[in-house]
Amino acid sequence: MNRINYDDIQQITVDAGALVLENGGETYRSEDTVVHTALSLGAEEPSSFVTPTVVMVSFRDNDGAHHSCFRRIYRRGINLRKLVMINNLSRSLERRGRISDTRMIEHRIARINNTPDYPGPFIVAAAALNSFFFTLLFGGSFSDALCAFVIGAVLRLILRFLDKSILNSFFISLLSGSIISVLADCIGLTALPVHTSVVMIGVLMQVVPGLALVNSIRDIIAGDFMAGSARLMDVLMTALGLSVGSAAGVLLTGAIQGLL
């Protein structure tokens, strides 16, 4: 019989939990993934503690010795395809029972982590269509929606460039709100029949942290009050950044228009 490598179990479980957090999953889902994966690999009495910035796992081996490991989370985004893949892997491991081939699991987790994102043009087009239809939903005209389509595409291109920067989410939210309001006001200065406020709201909807808000509420309902509250605070800071950035953009364009 192959001897269980508990170092591999620690590595695999924190990798699986980190994948859930980094791609938009809830805290309790990350904890469940860690526990299910550890059990399937032969860990005894595994437990997990997860916050939006760290994944921790602890378990006993067959000799009663305790093992623990943690992983700091620096990157958080949304990739539902990776989230579904790691969730399916965790559930399949649970159904199959104990597995001694940890290398195979490591390979599958690495393959999930290296799954390519959607193509850039597809993401930009989806963001532009998001802005287009939200503008129509909020009562905008077809010309308003077309303007939102263009601004939404430009915003997503800029955000994809900023993803490679070291700016935190609050300053990116500030920039997003400012870019949206400045571009909308610039279009409003033309002869086009555009309602700038509706256009701004329609484009802002693509950067509103709706998934993070839902996840924070689900974490609180599940009893993870600390993680849920931390995630809710992150949502509020993002919303504050968007609001302040939008107001600053409006004031800036108004001041420039007054000078002209």
Phi, psi and omega in degrees: 000136178290135178284136181289130177265104186286336174295320177296321179298317178300315182296315183294316184293318180289328175297316180295315179296321179294323178299321179296312182294318185290345185243019171102010181279161179283162180296315182293330177292321177296317178297317178298319179297317179298313183294314181297319180293317180296318179298317182293337181265002174104008178287148179256131177050055180287147174220155183221146174228122186231136170237173179299347183239000181206147175239126179234143178223144177217140179201169177253151174265185183293340179267001179090358179283145181268145176230142178213154181203152175218158181225127177279134181257120180251336185242130177225127179215202180227116174215091186293335178294313177295323180297317178294320182295315180288327177294317178295321178297316180299316181290325178292324177295321179296321181289328184279347181083201185289137183234130182265343182274083181289333181297322179296319179293318178301319180296319181292321178294318178297322179294321177296316181296328182267006177300126183295146176289171175296149180303146181305312179300326179294317181295317180296317180295320179295319178295319179296318178293325176302312179295321181301309186283329176293325177296318176296322180298324181273014173092012179284160178278176180294323178293323175300316181296321178296319177296318178296324178301312181294313181296320179298320178293317179297316180300315182295324176298318179293319180295324177296325176290320182288341177300335181272357182270176181261008180293143177277173187296329181294314181290328175294323176294319176302313180295321180298311179299320180294316181298316181297312184291321180295313180295319179295318179292325178296320176293325179294338179282347179277181181276003181290140178282081187237137173264102189297325181295320179292320178298316180299315181296318181298320180285323180300333183298335181283344179246002175291129185282066183293317181295318179296323178295314179297318180297321179295319179294318179295323177296317180295317178298324181284356178098359178272075188293320182293312180295318180296319179293321178296318179292324177295321177296322177297320178298315181295322178293321177296316178297321177297318179298317178297319181293312181296318179297318179296316179296320179295321178296318178297317179295322181295311180295324177296319179294318179295319179296322179294325178291328179283000000 
